[in-house]
Amino acid sequence: MVRVAVFDTVGNFGGGSRFLESLLPALKECRPLTEIVYFGNPASIEREGHKERLSMHGIGVEALPSLRLASEGILGIRGTAKLVRSLQKRSGELPFLPPSLAGAVHKEIERTAEGFDLAYFPWPYLVECPRLRVPMVGTFHDFNFRYFFGLPIFNDRQMKTLRVTLPQWLDRTVPVVSTKFMASEAADFYPGCRDRIRVVYLAPLLPDSGVGKDEAEIMVREMGIRPPYLLYPVQLTVHKNIGPLLSAIYVLEGMGHPVSLVITGMGTEAATGRACAHGVLTGHERPNVFGMGYVDNRRMDALIKCAAVVVSTSLYEAGNGPGLDAWVRGVPVAMSAIPAFLEHVEAQGMRARVFDPRSPRDIAEKIGEILSDPSRAREDAEESLRHIREVTWRKTAEGYLSVFDEVLG
């Protein structure tokens, strides 16, 4: 029996957690005799309900003590968590601190991995790379920190960590990426790993919650949203490129398409207001942009099913996560003309209206084409649904297991 340790040292909101909740059960389904133990950040384990969701599939779930103090504080006293994080940032200056207090998660991983056959890292960023006696596989979602999009995505300390640690991770692991575009990025930035990069396409991230169309419409109304609306599930980082989409809503209204825009993700509440030529006028009594904040899986499922169009105006991605979730639900997609997004069309057969992400006018015109021709939009959505039904988590899991077999064999 093969024993796999999964180390998730950050515990991302949204897509990062959904990725794990889909991949790990699929791995177990394909190889029931494989023992999988998930070691994660205690804060994300509690927030996402990993213990309940993963254990029902026979997957062990354990919190990493070196991350517990930074999230929960000393003896569970929340006010001390900030002090712990401050000490951990200075841990290099304070070598006498024990690993649990110093937050030396890489040391804990080195101890914990003993007795396992393979270590898998679903998000090997912002943490020092451990030295293990067992093979290591890592998923490298993107390399956005290598670009400047107008504002920094990471602070100076994080950038220093990424520049130092990413080459180590790519040197010591077999790197897995989700598109051929991202494989070319990894090879260009880190030529030493070129021959070890493996591409495994991802299935849609958001699980179907079983919400029917009628129930979904009720849920959306209870959220204060009235159709027709566009939906952009997003994080408020500069490369997600929300600004041109906000202006496009204003342009669409002038074109005779008075649609609303719903934005979900942490911090998006600040976007609520009325779209205008400059962006959004906040505090307006007749808003047509609604920032919903972080939305749970069930409500997100309802929002996608009832959307007129799911949109992504991002400038740089490993793949179109919102698009995958829309295609599998038969919802039309409009998206940026960037390489990773176009790969869904060219390699997987999906259909979408594609625009210049820096042009509000082009964004509005392409979305307007969908709204003006519902029969064509429905045909494209049905064709995409036919193709994406072949992109399953079982296939994704089989791709990862092939990589695992390779490194173990």
Summary of the structure (lengths in Angstrom):
residues: 409
radius of gyration: 21.8
end to end distance: 13.8
largest distance: 67.9
contacts: 1391
relative contact order: 0.11
helix: 49%
strand: 15%
